[in-house]
Structures are given as C-alpha cells and as structure tokens.
Amino acid sequence: MLLDNFKFAFKTRKAWWYTASSRSRARFARTTLGSFWLGFSNLLSIGTLGIVYGTVFSVEDFKSYFVYLGFGLVVWNTISSSISNSPTLFAHNSSNIKNMNLKPIFYTLEEWSFQLQTFIQSFILVFFVFLFLKSTLIINLLLYSWLPLLNLIIFIYWFPLIVCLISVRFTDIAQLVPIVLQLVFLTSPILYRKESLGSLGWITNINFIYQILDPLRVSIINGTINYQNSMLLLICNFVGLFLTLRYLEIESRRLPFLL
C-alpha cells in the first residue's frame, strides 16, 4: 500500500539522509575546502558565462545580469543533475534491490537527499556572494521564496523518479535524457532574458522545468511572487508526486526481474 511506503520513508529517514550525506562527504574527501568547491565551481561558471554572454547580448547592467544568471544556473544545475542521474538509479543499486530487504523507495529518497544537499551547499555560497551586489536578497528569500522553493524540492523528487521508472523498461531513455536536457537549457531564458526570445516567448509557457525555475529566481531577485501560478504548480507537483509513488509501488514488485 502507498501508506506503507510513507511509513517506511519516515521510519528510515535518518538512514537515507545519512547515506546521502556520506556520498556528499566522500566526493570531497581529503580536500581542503570540502563541499565549498560546489559553491566555488558555480561562482567560476557564473563569472565566466556572465562576462561572455553579457558581452554577446550587450548587457548594460552587468551587476543585475550576474545575479539573474547566477540564480538561474544554480537552480538549473540542481534540476538537470536530478534528472540526468535518474535513468540509471535503480541499475546502480540493482544488487542491493535484489539482495537486501529494503524498499526501492529508499534509494529514491537517498538520491533526492543527495541532490538537495548539493543544492543547499552550492546555493549558500552563491547567495552570500550576491548579497554584496544586492542586499535585499535575504529579505526576498525569507518572505517570498518559500513557495517556489517548495515546488522545486517536490519537483526534483517526483519528476526524476518517473524518468527512472520509465527507464527501467525502456533503457533508451538514458541516451535521450541528456539530449532533451541540453535542448531545454538552450531554449530556456537562463543565459539570456525572456524578452530575447521575441515571438518565440511562448516556448517558456510549455517548458515545465522553466516554470519551476523562474518563479524561484524572480522571487529571490525581485521580491515578487504570483501566488496563483505557484499554487497551481504546487497542486501539479502533489498530483505528480502521488501518481509517481503509486507507479513506484506497482513496479516495486517487478524491479528485481527488470534489472
């Protein structure tokens, strides 16, 4: 039953959060700066891309553009990493799924926790650096960003999970996902403003990933939020979460034979 999965997830919450934390620490074992490298690598990317594309697009206000680009890249990297790692999630844990008495939801929660921790670690350093460029960011984050942030947190669990479950049956999805993500990135106003799309601006309306990214960025930078759209997204996220967990429950019995 679906309720059993929720009970199991709550009961094992310390275990899957700990294993995700261990993965995070292992990535930077024996380094001096540790997880701060996540923030530094993002800042380096933001600085490089900001100078290049700011020049290409003839940006007048580089300070605002760096903030716009920076938050867009941090959120995009989280979404992209969550989705790109999802097709092989169960395959990488196939031996554990076959030989250990753990529900498959455990591995999905571990991966979600890992992505969430990565986001927090990279976001914090970028955010505090940008505070020197725009001091109102802290107020905007606390007052206006909680709902878009909640949408992001839920989205990076259920959407990668549905991709993961489909990939178990159709392994070609693993090859398709990086291509689709690249196309979505290039057609999303992350490196450029939405106005630059001109008559193609309608693309952003059907870009579900951008609909998750943009409200969070706008709420942090401008301190504004469209509550109607954000609540609609929240409902869609909860529906997606419910349907995906139901699908996981059905597929859990077959997973050992599909891997």
N, C-alpha and C positions, 0 to 999 in steps of 0.2 A: 504493500500500500504506500501511497505517496506520503502519508503521515509518518510511516516508519522511516523513510529517508530523512525527513526533517528531524525526527528524534535522534537518528544515528548521527546526522550532521552536528547537532547540538552536543551530543554526548562526546563526540570525538574532536570537538572544536580546538582543544589545546594541542592535540596530536597533529592535525593538518596545518595549523598555524605554525607549530614548531618546525615541522619538516620543511615548510616553505621558508621560514627564517634561516634554517640551516643551509638551504640552497643559496640564499642571498649572501650569507657569510662566506660560503665556500667559493663563490665567484671571485672574491677579492682577498682570499687567504694569502697571507704573507705580503700584502701590500701595505704601504704606509698610510695612505689616505682612505683605504677601505671603500665603503659604499659612496663616499663623496665623489668618487670617479664618475658615478652616474650623473650627478649634477654638473661636474666639470665638462664631461663629454657633451652634454646638452648645451652648455654655455658656449663651448667651442663651435658647435654646429650652428647655433643661433647667430653668433658673431660672424662666422664665415658666410653663411647664407644671407644674413641681413645686409652685409656690405655688397655682396654680388648682386642679389636680386633688388636691393634698394636702388642700386645704380642702374640696373636694367630697366626697372619700372619708373625711374626718375622720381623717387620718393623725396618729398620736400622736408618732412618731419621724420628724421631717422630715429629719434628717441621713441616716438609713438609706434613706429614701424617695428622696432626691435621688440617692444612689449607685445605687440599684436602677433608677430611671427613666433616669438618665444613660447607663449602660452599655447598657441596653435600646435607647435611641434611637440611640446611635452605631452599634450593630450593625445595627439595623433600617434605618437610613438607607443603609448600605452595601449590604445585600441588596436593598432597594427600588430604589435607584439602578441597580444592576447589571441588575435585571430590567426596569425601566421603559425603559432605554435600548436594550435588546436587540432589540425588534421592527424597528427602523429601521437597525440597524448596517450591514447589507450594502447597504441602499438608499443610505445616506450615502456609502458607498465604492464605489458602482456603477461610476463612471467608472474608478477605479483597477483594479477587478476585471476590467473589460473590456479595459483598455488596457495594464496593467502585468503583468509576468511575476512576480507574487507569489502564493503560495498563499493562499486565503481564510483559512486558519488564522492568518495573520499579523495580520489585522485583529481577530480574536477575542482574540488574545493582547495586542494593543495596548490594547483596551478593558478587558480583565481587569487589566492592569498599571495602567491609569489608575484604575480603581476601587480597586485595592489600595493605591496610593499615597495616594488620597484618604482611605481608611480609616485608614492609618497617621498621616497628618497631623492628622486630626481626633481620633483616639483618644489620641495622645500628650499633647496639652494637657489634655484632659478627665481623663485618668488622673492626671496630676501634680497637678491641682487637687484631685481626690478623695483624693489621698494625705494631704492635710491633714485630711480628715474621717475617714479610716481608714488607718492606717499599714501594716496587714498586707496591703494590696492588692499590693504589689510582690512579697512572698513568694508569695502565692497565684498571681499571674500567672506567675512563673517555674517554680513547682513543679507546678501543677495545670492550667494553661490551655493547654498546648501541643497536646493532642489535640483539644479543642473548637475551638481556633484553626485547626488544620489542616483540620478539617471545614469551617469557614467558608471558608477560602481555596479549597478544591477546589470547594465548592458554588457560589460566585459565579462560577466559570468555566463549569462544565458545564450548570447549570440555565438561566442566561440564554442560553447557546448553543442549547439545544434549543428555547427560545422563539423565538430568532432564526430558526432553520432552518424552523420551522413557519410563522412569519410571512411568509417569502418566498413560500410557496404560498397562504397564507390571510391576506390583508392586514387582515382584520377583527380579527385578534388584537391589532394595535396599539391598537385602540379598547377592547378588552376588558381588557387588562392593567392599566391604571390603576384600573379599577373593581374588579377582583379584589384588587389590592394594598390598596386602601382598605378593603375588607371584611375582608381578612386582618388588617390593622393593628387595626381596631376590635374584632375577636374574639380578638386575642392579648393575653395579660397583659403589656403593656408599660407602659401608663399606670397600670395597677392590678395588684393581686396576683392570683394564680391562684385563691386562695380566694374572691375576689369573684364568680367565675362560678357558685359553688354547684353545683347539679345539672347545669349546662352545662359542667363542667370537662372532660368527655370530648372536647370540641371540640379541646383542645390536643393530645390524643393523635393526632389525624388531621391536625394542622396541621404539615406537614413543615418549613415555614420556621421556626416556633416551636421545633421540635425541634433546629434548628441554632443558634438564638439563645440559648435558655435555658441549655443546658449551659455555654456560654462565660460568660454573665453569672454563673451560680451559682459556677463555679469561681473567677472573679476575686473575687467578693464574699465567699463563704463558705469558699473553700479546699477544696471537696469536688468529687468527680467520680465519676460512675457509669461505670466503665471498660467494663462490659458493653454498656451502651447506646451509649457513644461509639465502641466498636469496631464495633458493628453499623452505626452511622451511617457510619463510615469505609468499611466494606465496600460499603454502598449508594452512597456517593459514588464509589468507584472503579468500580463497575459502571456507574453513570450516566455517568461520565467516558469509559469505554471505549465504551459504546454510542453516546454523543453524537459522539465523534470518528469512530466508524465511519460514522455517519449523515452527518457533515460530509464525509467522504471520498467517499461516494456522491454527495452533492449538489453537490460542488465542480465536477464536470463540467458540470452543468446551470445553475449560478448565472448565468453571463453571459447566458443566454437567458431567465431568470426575472426578472431585474432590469429 
